[in-house]
Amino acid sequence: MNSEIKIGFLGGGNMSSAIIGGLVGETSLGATQFSKKSGVFSPNQIFVHDRNAAKNEALCAAFGITAFASAEQLIEAVDVLIIAVKPQGFKTAVIANLDTISLKKPLIISLAAGVRTKSIQAWVDAPLAIVRAMPNTPALIGEGATGLFATSNTSSVHKELADSIMSTVGLSIWVDSESDIDTVTALSGSGPAYFMLLLESMIAAAIKAGLDEDSAKILAVQTARGSALLVAASDKPLTRLRSDITSPKGTTEQAVNSFASSNLDGIVEQAFEAARLRAIEIADELE
């Protein structure tokens, strides 16, 4: 089935570049592809249109794909339309190509944060298979985490196809309710910034204590990477893994107690909820 599918990207930004790289087996940042599901599509199955001609040229040069001069030509040629424009321009992009979308009825995969599927359905006013995807920036190196939601018009075949596309840049998980996408946005969509913020603070503290910047960054980044891989590889619950490191009256215990006294759980919950509520607000504003 994959060899017959034609996939079009409306919008040629970083996330389009990341997914195209996953589809053909080359990460956009030149890193080793982590996903074992990458490289399952051929460049001659991938098409793109962006209003910025330079982006089209760059993607064609990097991945050997084909660019179309107009969105209409793109939609007419593909079976799957991945819409990767900014949320504020999403409605305009759909309305401008309404007749072609209604006639071709491609599987639509939306990457736009905050654009609800019911809005897309209302704008098109025709039964369509629509999947809303919320990937994150580690997709740029094939280590992404994507939440997926499908409308009732989306068949199991369409869902399998959408999953096979998004899984080329990492891990993908389906949610049953579209409201869960707001939670996914706060968790994995915005989540990389949370870990980066913690890394910044850890590195700054190490430098302040006398360690040179390069050593501090190398050790902090490898600690984060190793910890995530350990959690992923272990059957133990997180609390057990953490307690294995936290010896009574030891150094780790002192740090953990300091986090607890500063109400780390409450801080994280408050930040998480702020991100989730903002995702809901953005969606409301775009309807």
C-alpha positions as protocol buffer text, in pm:
chain_id: "A"
residue {
  index: 1
  type: MET
  ca { x: 0 y: 0 z: 0 }
}
residue {
  index: 2
  type: ASN
  ca { x: 274 y: 249 z: 92 }
}
residue {
  index: 3
  type: SER
  ca { x: 433 y: 233 z: -253 }
}
residue {
  index: 4
  type: GLU
  ca { x: 110 y: 359 z: -412 }
}
residue {
  index: 5
  type: ILE
  ca { x: 37 y: 641 z: -168 }
}
residue {
  index: 6
  type: LYS
  ca { x: 117 y: 999 z: -262 }
}
residue {
  index: 7
  type: ILE
  ca { x: 172 y: 1242 z: 26 }
}
residue {
  index: 8
  type: GLY
  ca { x: 153 y: 1619 z: -5 }
}
residue {
  index: 9
  type: PHE
  ca { x: 276 y: 1884 z: 237 }
}
residue {
  index: 10
  type: LEU
  ca { x: 101 y: 2219 z: 232 }
}
residue {
  index: 11
  type: GLY
  ca { x: 367 y: 2428 z: 405 }
}
residue {
  index: 12
  type: GLY
  ca { x: 740 y: 2367 z: 398 }
}
residue {
  index: 13
  type: GLY
  ca { x: 854 y: 2460 z: 750 }
}
residue {
  index: 14
  type: ASN
  ca { x: 1069 y: 2271 z: 1000 }
}
residue {
  index: 15
  type: MET
  ca { x: 807 y: 2012 z: 1092 }
}
residue {
  index: 16
  type: SER
  ca { x: 737 y: 1934 z: 727 }
}
residue {
  index: 17
  type: SER
  ca { x: 1111 y: 1894 z: 678 }
}
residue {
  index: 18
  type: ALA
  ca { x: 1132 y: 1662 z: 978 }
}
residue {
  index: 19
  type: ILE
  ca { x: 847 y: 1438 z: 862 }
}
residue {
  index: 20
  type: ILE
  ca { x: 967 y: 1427 z: 503 }
}
residue {
  index: 21
  type: GLY
  ca { x: 1307 y: 1322 z: 638 }
}
residue {
  index: 22
  type: GLY
  ca { x: 1143 y: 1046 z: 838 }
}
residue {
  index: 23
  type: LEU
  ca { x: 940 y: 927 z: 541 }
}
residue {
  index: 24
  type: VAL
  ca { x: 1248 y: 888 z: 321 }
}
residue {
  index: 25
  type: GLY
  ca { x: 1487 y: 788 z: 602 }
}
residue {
  index: 26
  type: GLU
  ca { x: 1699 y: 1100 z: 642 }
}
residue {
  index: 27
  type: THR
  ca { x: 1668 y: 1329 z: 944 }
}
residue {
  index: 28
  type: SER
  ca { x: 1666 y: 1698 z: 861 }
}
residue {
  index: 29
  type: LEU
  ca { x: 1949 y: 1766 z: 1107 }
}
residue {
  index: 30
  type: GLY
  ca { x: 2167 y: 1485 z: 980 }
}
residue {
  index: 31
  type: ALA
  ca { x: 2138 y: 1276 z: 1297 }
}
residue {
  index: 32
  type: THR
  ca { x: 2096 y: 900 z: 1312 }
}
residue {
  index: 33
  type: GLN
  ca { x: 1732 y: 810 z: 1267 }
}
residue {
  index: 34
  type: PHE
  ca { x: 1601 y: 646 z: 1586 }
}
residue {
  index: 35
  type: SER
  ca { x: 1268 y: 523 z: 1453 }
}
residue {
  index: 36
  type: LYS
  ca { x: 1277 y: 175 z: 1302 }
}
residue {
  index: 37
  type: LYS
  ca { x: 974 y: 276 z: 1095 }
}
residue {
  index: 38
  type: SER
  ca { x: 1157 y: 546 z: 900 }
}
residue {
  index: 39
  type: GLY
  ca { x: 1241 y: 530 z: 531 }
}
residue {
  index: 40
  type: VAL
  ca { x: 924 y: 345 z: 431 }
}
residue {
  index: 41
  type: PHE
  ca { x: 833 y: 588 z: 153 }
}
residue {
  index: 42
  type: SER
  ca { x: 1016 y: 691 z: -164 }
}
residue {
  index: 43
  type: PRO
  ca { x: 1097 y: 1054 z: -252 }
}
residue {
  index: 44
  type: ASN
  ca { x: 885 y: 1018 z: -568 }
}
residue {
  index: 45
  type: GLN
  ca { x: 580 y: 973 z: -343 }
}
residue {
  index: 46
  type: ILE
  ca { x: 635 y: 1301 z: -159 }
}
residue {
  index: 47
  type: PHE
  ca { x: 522 y: 1645 z: -280 }
}
residue {
  index: 48
  type: VAL
  ca { x: 525 y: 1993 z: -132 }
}
residue {
  index: 49
  type: HIS
  ca { x: 395 y: 2342 z: -188 }
}
residue {
  index: 50
  type: ASP
  ca { x: 495 y: 2647 z: 12 }
}
residue {
  index: 51
  type: ARG
  ca { x: 436 y: 3009 z: -83 }
}
residue {
  index: 52
  type: ASN
  ca { x: 808 y: 3064 z: -21 }
}
residue {
  index: 53
  type: ALA
  ca { x: 982 y: 2926 z: -329 }
}
residue {
  index: 54
  type: ALA
  ca { x: 1312 y: 2902 z: -142 }
}
residue {
  index: 55
  type: LYS
  ca { x: 1160 y: 2651 z: 101 }
}
residue {
  index: 56
  type: ASN
  ca { x: 1034 y: 2439 z: -186 }
}
residue {
  index: 57
  type: GLU
  ca { x: 1377 y: 2441 z: -348 }
}
residue {
  index: 58
  type: ALA
  ca { x: 1552 y: 2353 z: -21 }
}
residue {
  index: 59
  type: LEU
  ca { x: 1325 y: 2055 z: 46 }
}
residue {
  index: 60
  type: CYS
  ca { x: 1359 y: 1927 z: -310 }
}
residue {
  index: 61
  type: ALA
  ca { x: 1738 y: 1956 z: -292 }
}
residue {
  index: 62
  type: ALA
  ca { x: 1759 y: 1789 z: 52 }
}
residue {
  index: 63
  type: PHE
  ca { x: 1524 y: 1497 z: -6 }
}
residue {
  index: 64
  type: GLY
  ca { x: 1474 y: 1459 z: -381 }
}
residue {
  index: 65
  type: ILE
  ca { x: 1101 y: 1527 z: -362 }
}
residue {
  index: 66
  type: THR
  ca { x: 882 y: 1727 z: -602 }
}
residue {
  index: 67
  type: ALA
  ca { x: 741 y: 2076 z: -549 }
}
residue {
  index: 68
  type: PHE
  ca { x: 423 y: 2212 z: -705 }
}
residue {
  index: 69
  type: ALA
  ca { x: 374 y: 2574 z: -806 }
}
residue {
  index: 70
  type: SER
  ca { x: 29 y: 2593 z: -645 }
}
residue {
  index: 71
  type: ALA
  ca { x: -166 y: 2438 z: -361 }
}
residue {
  index: 72
  type: GLU
  ca { x: -436 y: 2334 z: -607 }
}
residue {
  index: 73
  type: GLN
  ca { x: -188 y: 2127 z: -809 }
}
residue {
  index: 74
  type: LEU
  ca { x: -59 y: 1967 z: -491 }
}
residue {
  index: 75
  type: ILE
  ca { x: -404 y: 1865 z: -365 }
}
residue {
  index: 76
  type: GLU
  ca { x: -506 y: 1724 z: -704 }
}
residue {
  index: 77
  type: ALA
  ca { x: -198 y: 1498 z: -707 }
}
residue {
  index: 78
  type: VAL
  ca { x: -200 y: 1344 z: -358 }
}
residue {
  index: 79
  type: ASP
  ca { x: -388 y: 1093 z: -145 }
}
residue {
  index: 80
  type: VAL
  ca { x: -277 y: 1241 z: 187 }
}
residue {
  index: 81
  type: LEU
  ca { x: -267 y: 1615 z: 250 }
}
residue {
  index: 82
  type: ILE
  ca { x: -55 y: 1718 z: 547 }
}
residue {
  index: 83
  type: ILE
  ca { x: -141 y: 2077 z: 634 }
}
residue {
  index: 84
  type: ALA
  ca { x: 155 y: 2236 z: 809 }
}
residue {
  index: 85
  type: VAL
  ca { x: 72 y: 2605 z: 789 }
}
residue {
  index: 86
  type: LYS
  ca { x: 51 y: 2838 z: 1088 }
}
residue {
  index: 87
  type: PRO
  ca { x: -278 y: 2810 z: 1282 }
}
residue {
  index: 88
  type: GLN
  ca { x: -379 y: 3166 z: 1193 }
}
residue {
  index: 89
  type: GLY
  ca { x: -347 y: 3087 z: 822 }
}
residue {
  index: 90
  type: PHE
  ca { x: -512 y: 2744 z: 832 }
}
residue {
  index: 91
  type: LYS
  ca { x: -870 y: 2852 z: 756 }
}
residue {
  index: 92
  type: THR
  ca { x: -755 y: 3072 z: 467 }
}
residue {
  index: 93
  type: ALA
  ca { x: -554 y: 2785 z: 318 }
}
residue {
  index: 94
  type: VAL
  ca { x: -854 y: 2551 z: 336 }
}
residue {
  index: 95
  type: ILE
  ca { x: -1111 y: 2800 z: 204 }
}
residue {
  index: 96
  type: ALA
  ca { x: -883 y: 2900 z: -85 }
}
residue {
  index: 97
  type: ASN
  ca { x: -871 y: 2537 z: -201 }
}
residue {
  index: 98
  type: LEU
  ca { x: -1219 y: 2431 z: -95 }
}
residue {
  index: 99
  type: ASP
  ca { x: -1339 y: 2302 z: -431 }
}
residue {
  index: 100
  type: THR
  ca { x: -1029 y: 2092 z: -490 }
}
residue {
  index: 101
  type: ILE
  ca { x: -1033 y: 1944 z: -140 }
}
residue {
  index: 102
  type: SER
  ca { x: -1406 y: 1865 z: -164 }
}
residue {
  index: 103
  type: LEU
  ca { x: -1358 y: 1695 z: -501 }
}
residue {
  index: 104
  type: LYS
  ca { x: -1039 y: 1499 z: -422 }
}
residue {
  index: 105
  type: LYS
  ca { x: -1126 y: 1419 z: -59 }
}
residue {
  index: 106
  type: PRO
  ca { x: -771 y: 1337 z: 56 }
}
residue {
  index: 107
  type: LEU
  ca { x: -692 y: 1213 z: 403 }
}
residue {
  index: 108
  type: ILE
  ca { x: -615 y: 1536 z: 586 }
}
residue {
  index: 109
  type: ILE
  ca { x: -352 y: 1536 z: 858 }
}
residue {
  index: 110
  type: SER
  ca { x: -343 y: 1866 z: 1044 }
}
residue {
  index: 111
  type: LEU
  ca { x: -24 y: 1969 z: 1224 }
}
residue {
  index: 112
  type: ALA
  ca { x: -163 y: 2308 z: 1327 }
}
residue {
  index: 113
  type: ALA
  ca { x: -182 y: 2362 z: 1702 }
}
residue {
  index: 114
  type: GLY
  ca { x: -526 y: 2471 z: 1817 }
}
residue {
  index: 115
  type: VAL
  ca { x: -720 y: 2403 z: 1498 }
}
residue {
  index: 116
  type: ARG
  ca { x: -1001 y: 2165 z: 1591 }
}
residue {
  index: 117
  type: THR
  ca { x: -1123 y: 1898 z: 1352 }
}
residue {
  index: 118
  type: LYS
  ca { x: -1483 y: 2020 z: 1378 }
}
residue {
  index: 119
  type: SER
  ca { x: -1365 y: 2357 z: 1247 }
}
residue {
  index: 120
  type: ILE
  ca { x: -1193 y: 2193 z: 950 }
}
residue {
  index: 121
  type: GLN
  ca { x: -1505 y: 1987 z: 882 }
}
residue {
  index: 122
  type: ALA
  ca { x: -1725 y: 2297 z: 899 }
}
residue {
  index: 123
  type: TRP
  ca { x: -1504 y: 2494 z: 661 }
}
residue {
  index: 124
  type: VAL
  ca { x: -1499 y: 2215 z: 402 }
}
residue {
  index: 125
  type: ASP
  ca { x: -1864 y: 2114 z: 456 }
}
residue {
  index: 126
  type: ALA
  ca { x: -1802 y: 1768 z: 309 }
}
residue {
  index: 127
  type: PRO
  ca { x: -1736 y: 1430 z: 472 }
}
residue {
  index: 128
  type: LEU
  ca { x: -1361 y: 1396 z: 508 }
}
residue {
  index: 129
  type: ALA
  ca { x: -1116 y: 1172 z: 688 }
}
residue {
  index: 130
  type: ILE
  ca { x: -932 y: 1407 z: 923 }
}
residue {
  index: 131
  type: VAL
  ca { x: -651 y: 1332 z: 1165 }
}
residue {
  index: 132
  type: ARG
  ca { x: -520 y: 1591 z: 1404 }
}
residue {
  index: 133
  type: ALA
  ca { x: -154 y: 1538 z: 1494 }
}
residue {
  index: 134
  type: MET
  ca { x: 48 y: 1704 z: 1769 }
}
residue {
  index: 135
  type: PRO
  ca { x: 417 y: 1624 z: 1713 }
}
residue {
  index: 136
  type: ASN
  ca { x: 708 y: 1784 z: 1897 }
}
residue {
  index: 137
  type: THR
  ca { x: 1047 y: 1923 z: 1798 }
}
residue {
  index: 138
  type: PRO
  ca { x: 1255 y: 1607 z: 1869 }
}
residue {
  index: 139
  type: ALA
  ca { x: 1090 y: 1481 z: 1549 }
}
residue {
  index: 140
  type: LEU
  ca { x: 1370 y: 1679 z: 1381 }
}
residue {
  index: 141
  type: ILE
  ca { x: 1608 y: 1398 z: 1480 }
}
residue {
  index: 142
  type: GLY
  ca { x: 1362 y: 1110 z: 1460 }
}
residue {
  index: 143
  type: GLU
  ca { x: 1291 y: 1113 z: 1835 }
}
residue {
  index: 144
  type: GLY
  ca { x: 950 y: 1273 z: 1828 }
}
residue {
  index: 145
  type: ALA
  ca { x: 641 y: 1204 z: 2036 }
}
residue {
  index: 146
  type: THR
  ca { x: 309 y: 1259 z: 1856 }
}
residue {
  index: 147
  type: GLY
  ca { x: -49 y: 1253 z: 1979 }
}
residue {
  index: 148
  type: LEU
  ca { x: -311 y: 1160 z: 1719 }
}
residue {
  index: 149
  type: PHE
  ca { x: -688 y: 1204 z: 1707 }
}
residue {
  index: 150
  type: ALA
  ca { x: -919 y: 1093 z: 1425 }
}
residue {
  index: 151
  type: THR
  ca { x: -1271 y: 1197 z: 1334 }
}
residue {
  index: 152
  type: SER
  ca { x: -1553 y: 946 z: 1291 }
}
residue {
  index: 153
  type: ASN
  ca { x: -1519 y: 967 z: 912 }
}
residue {
  index: 154
  type: THR
  ca { x: -1164 y: 832 z: 937 }
}
residue {
  index: 155
  type: SER
  ca { x: -1143 y: 462 z: 856 }
}
residue {
  index: 156
  type: SER
  ca { x: -907 y: 213 z: 1017 }
}
residue {
  index: 157
  type: VAL
  ca { x: -707 y: 215 z: 693 }
}
residue {
  index: 158
  type: HIS
  ca { x: -672 y: 593 z: 711 }
}
residue {
  index: 159
  type: LYS
  ca { x: -568 y: 572 z: 1075 }
}
residue {
  index: 160
  type: GLU
  ca { x: -309 y: 307 z: 994 }
}
residue {
  index: 161
  type: LEU
  ca { x: -173 y: 528 z: 717 }
}
residue {
  index: 162
  type: ALA
  ca { x: -156 y: 836 z: 940 }
}
residue {
  index: 163
  type: ASP
  ca { x: 17 y: 633 z: 1209 }
}
residue {
  index: 164
  type: SER
  ca { x: 271 y: 495 z: 961 }
}
residue {
  index: 165
  type: ILE
  ca { x: 353 y: 850 z: 850 }
}
residue {
  index: 166
  type: MET
  ca { x: 394 y: 1003 z: 1195 }
}
residue {
  index: 167
  type: SER
  ca { x: 577 y: 700 z: 1334 }
}
residue {
  index: 168
  type: THR
  ca { x: 864 y: 764 z: 1091 }
}
residue {
  index: 169
  type: VAL
  ca { x: 979 y: 1048 z: 1319 }
}
residue {
  index: 170
  type: GLY
  ca { x: 941 y: 870 z: 1652 }
}
residue {
  index: 171
  type: LEU
  ca { x: 656 y: 741 z: 1863 }
}
residue {
  index: 172
  type: SER
  ca { x: 286 y: 809 z: 1807 }
}
residue {
  index: 173
  type: ILE
  ca { x: -12 y: 749 z: 2035 }
}
residue {
  index: 174
  type: TRP
  ca { x: -384 y: 771 z: 1958 }
}
residue {
  index: 175
  type: VAL
  ca { x: -622 y: 948 z: 2194 }
}
residue {
  index: 176
  type: ASP
  ca { x: -998 y: 889 z: 2208 }
}
residue {
  index: 177
  type: SER
  ca { x: -1109 y: 1246 z: 2270 }
}
residue {
  index: 178
  type: GLU
  ca { x: -995 y: 1559 z: 2086 }
}
residue {
  index: 179
  type: SER
  ca { x: -977 y: 1741 z: 2419 }
}
residue {
  index: 180
  type: ASP
  ca { x: -694 y: 1503 z: 2505 }
}
residue {
  index: 181
  type: ILE
  ca { x: -488 y: 1672 z: 2233 }
}
residue {
  index: 182
  type: ASP
  ca { x: -477 y: 1981 z: 2457 }
}
residue {
  index: 183
  type: THR
  ca { x: -324 y: 1764 z: 2729 }
}
residue {
  index: 184
  type: VAL
  ca { x: -81 y: 1614 z: 2477 }
}
residue {
  index: 185
  type: THR
  ca { x: 14 y: 1969 z: 2377 }
}
residue {
  index: 186
  type: ALA
  ca { x: 99 y: 2054 z: 2737 }
}
residue {
  index: 187
  type: LEU
  ca { x: 281 y: 1725 z: 2794 }
}
residue {
  index: 188
  type: SER
  ca { x: 486 y: 1629 z: 2490 }
}
residue {
  index: 189
  type: GLY
  ca { x: 422 y: 1926 z: 2261 }
}
residue {
  index: 190
  type: SER
  ca { x: 561 y: 2184 z: 2502 }
}
residue {
  index: 191
  type: GLY
  ca { x: 748 y: 1929 z: 2714 }
}
residue {
  index: 192
  type: PRO
  ca { x: 1089 y: 1955 z: 2541 }
}
residue {
  index: 193
  type: ALA
  ca { x: 1113 y: 2316 z: 2659 }
}
residue {
  index: 194
  type: TYR
  ca { x: 1056 y: 2207 z: 3020 }
}
residue {
  index: 195
  type: PHE
  ca { x: 1346 y: 1963 z: 3009 }
}
residue {
  index: 196
  type: MET
  ca { x: 1564 y: 2219 z: 2832 }
}
residue {
  index: 197
  type: LEU
  ca { x: 1484 y: 2472 z: 3102 }
}
residue {
  index: 198
  type: LEU
  ca { x: 1587 y: 2224 z: 3372 }
}
residue {
  index: 199
  type: LEU
  ca { x: 1907 y: 2149 z: 3180 }
}
residue {
  index: 200
  type: GLU
  ca { x: 1983 y: 2522 z: 3158 }
}
residue {
  index: 201
  type: SER
  ca { x: 1944 y: 2554 z: 3534 }
}
residue {
  index: 202
  type: MET
  ca { x: 2156 y: 2246 z: 3607 }
}
residue {
  index: 203
  type: ILE
  ca { x: 2434 y: 2365 z: 3377 }
}
residue {
  index: 204
  type: ALA
  ca { x: 2426 y: 2716 z: 3524 }
}
residue {
  index: 205
  type: ALA
  ca { x: 2446 y: 2575 z: 3880 }
}
residue {
  index: 206
  type: ALA
  ca { x: 2743 y: 2356 z: 3785 }
}
residue {
  index: 207
  type: ILE
  ca { x: 2926 y: 2649 z: 3626 }
}
residue {
  index: 208
  type: LYS
  ca { x: 2858 y: 2863 z: 3933 }
}
residue {
  index: 209
  type: ALA
  ca { x: 3009 y: 2585 z: 4145 }
}
residue {
  index: 210
  type: GLY
  ca { x: 3329 y: 2595 z: 3938 }
}
residue {
  index: 211
  type: LEU
  ca { x: 3288 y: 2344 z: 3654 }
}
residue {
  index: 212
  type: ASP
  ca { x: 3371 y: 2468 z: 3305 }
}
residue {
  index: 213
  type: GLU
  ca { x: 3080 y: 2526 z: 3068 }
}
residue {
  index: 214
  type: ASP
  ca { x: 3165 y: 2252 z: 2816 }
}
residue {
  index: 215
  type: SER
  ca { x: 3200 y: 1984 z: 3083 }
}
residue {
  index: 216
  type: ALA
  ca { x: 2882 y: 2097 z: 3256 }
}
residue {
  index: 217
  type: LYS
  ca { x: 2681 y: 2078 z: 2933 }
}
residue {
  index: 218
  type: ILE
  ca { x: 2823 y: 1739 z: 2829 }
}
residue {
  index: 219
  type: LEU
  ca { x: 2753 y: 1581 z: 3167 }
}
residue {
  index: 220
  type: ALA
  ca { x: 2406 y: 1736 z: 3205 }
}
residue {
  index: 221
  type: VAL
  ca { x: 2290 y: 1639 z: 2856 }
}
residue {
  index: 222
  type: GLN
  ca { x: 2421 y: 1284 z: 2886 }
}
residue {
  index: 223
  type: THR
  ca { x: 2256 y: 1252 z: 3228 }
}
residue {
  index: 224
  type: ALA
  ca { x: 1922 y: 1358 z: 3081 }
}
residue {
  index: 225
  type: ARG
  ca { x: 1961 y: 1123 z: 2786 }
}
residue {
  index: 226
  type: GLY
  ca { x: 2072 y: 829 z: 2999 }
}
residue {
  index: 227
  type: SER
  ca { x: 1795 y: 883 z: 3252 }
}
residue {
  index: 228
  type: ALA
  ca { x: 1526 y: 887 z: 2983 }
}
residue {
  index: 229
  type: LEU
  ca { x: 1663 y: 571 z: 2822 }
}
residue {
  index: 230
  type: LEU
  ca { x: 1685 y: 399 z: 3161 }
}
residue {
  index: 231
  type: VAL
  ca { x: 1322 y: 481 z: 3239 }
}
residue {
  index: 232
  type: ALA
  ca { x: 1216 y: 358 z: 2894 }
}
residue {
  index: 233
  type: ALA
  ca { x: 1411 y: 32 z: 2931 }
}
residue {
  index: 234
  type: SER
  ca { x: 1305 y: -51 z: 3287 }
}
residue {
  index: 235
  type: ASP
  ca { x: 988 y: -221 z: 3411 }
}
residue {
  index: 236
  type: LYS
  ca { x: 1026 y: -53 z: 3749 }
}
residue {
  index: 237
  type: PRO
  ca { x: 797 y: 239 z: 3835 }
}
residue {
  index: 238
  type: LEU
  ca { x: 956 y: 582 z: 3838 }
}
residue {
  index: 239
  type: THR
  ca { x: 931 y: 610 z: 4214 }
}
residue {
  index: 240
  type: ARG
  ca { x: 1133 y: 287 z: 4252 }
}
residue {
  index: 241
  type: LEU
  ca { x: 1398 y: 397 z: 4001 }
}
residue {
  index: 242
  type: ARG
  ca { x: 1432 y: 727 z: 4183 }
}
residue {
  index: 243
  type: SER
  ca { x: 1453 y: 562 z: 4526 }
}
residue {
  index: 244
  type: ASP
  ca { x: 1729 y: 333 z: 4395 }
}
residue {
  index: 245
  type: ILE
  ca { x: 1941 y: 646 z: 4340 }
}
residue {
  index: 246
  type: THR
  ca { x: 1836 y: 822 z: 4660 }
}
residue {
  index: 247
  type: SER
  ca { x: 2044 y: 679 z: 4941 }
}
residue {
  index: 248
  type: PRO
  ca { x: 1936 y: 776 z: 5297 }
}
residue {
  index: 249
  type: LYS
  ca { x: 2123 y: 1087 z: 5412 }
}
residue {
  index: 250
  type: GLY
  ca { x: 2308 y: 1098 z: 5080 }
}
residue {
  index: 251
  type: THR
  ca { x: 2362 y: 1378 z: 4828 }
}
residue {
  index: 252
  type: THR
  ca { x: 2063 y: 1292 z: 4609 }
}
residue {
  index: 253
  type: GLU
  ca { x: 1830 y: 1284 z: 4907 }
}
residue {
  index: 254
  type: GLN
  ca { x: 1935 y: 1637 z: 5000 }
}
residue {
  index: 255
  type: ALA
  ca { x: 1858 y: 1761 z: 4648 }
}
residue {
  index: 256
  type: VAL
  ca { x: 1524 y: 1577 z: 4632 }
}
residue {
  index: 257
  type: ASN
  ca { x: 1423 y: 1713 z: 4974 }
}
residue {
  index: 258
  type: SER
  ca { x: 1506 y: 2063 z: 4851 }
}
residue {
  index: 259
  type: PHE
  ca { x: 1284 y: 2014 z: 4546 }
}
residue {
  index: 260
  type: ALA
  ca { x: 1003 y: 1888 z: 4770 }
}
residue {
  index: 261
  type: SER
  ca { x: 1031 y: 2182 z: 5009 }
}
residue {
  index: 262
  type: SER
  ca { x: 1007 y: 2416 z: 4709 }
}
residue {
  index: 263
  type: ASN
  ca { x: 684 y: 2237 z: 4603 }
}
residue {
  index: 264
  type: LEU
  ca { x: 820 y: 2106 z: 4274 }
}
residue {
  index: 265
  type: ASP
  ca { x: 506 y: 1896 z: 4215 }
}
residue {
  index: 266
  type: GLY
  ca { x: 286 y: 2203 z: 4251 }
}
residue {
  index: 267
  type: ILE
  ca { x: 509 y: 2414 z: 4027 }
}
residue {
  index: 268
  type: VAL
  ca { x: 503 y: 2151 z: 3751 }
}
residue {
  index: 269
  type: GLU
  ca { x: 126 y: 2103 z: 3779 }
}
residue {
  index: 270
  type: GLN
  ca { x: 66 y: 2477 z: 3762 }
}
residue {
  index: 271
  type: ALA
  ca { x: 290 y: 2516 z: 3456 }
}
residue {
  index: 272
  type: PHE
  ca { x: 133 y: 2214 z: 3286 }
}
residue {
  index: 273
  type: GLU
  ca { x: -218 y: 2346 z: 3342 }
}
residue {
  index: 274
  type: ALA
  ca { x: -118 y: 2691 z: 3214 }
}
residue {
  index: 275
  type: ALA
  ca { x: 0 y: 2532 z: 2888 }
}
residue {
  index: 276
  type: ARG
  ca { x: -312 y: 2316 z: 2857 }
}
residue {
  index: 277
  type: LEU
  ca { x: -550 y: 2606 z: 2915 }
}
residue {
  index: 278
  type: ARG
  ca { x: -362 y: 2819 z: 2663 }
}
residue {
  index: 279
  type: ALA
  ca { x: -404 y: 2541 z: 2404 }
}
residue {
  index: 280
  type: ILE
  ca { x: -780 y: 2552 z: 2466 }
}
residue {
  index: 281
  type: GLU
  ca { x: -783 y: 2933 z: 2439 }
}
residue {
  index: 282
  type: ILE
  ca { x: -598 y: 2925 z: 2106 }
}
residue {
  index: 283
  type: ALA
  ca { x: -848 y: 2674 z: 1967 }
}
residue {
  index: 284
  type: ASP
  ca { x: -1140 y: 2891 z: 2084 }
}
residue {
  index: 285
  type: GLU
  ca { x: -986 y: 3198 z: 1922 }
}
residue {
  index: 286
  type: LEU
  ca { x: -947 y: 3020 z: 1588 }
}
residue {
  index: 287
  type: GLU
  ca { x: -1307 y: 2896 z: 1563 }
}
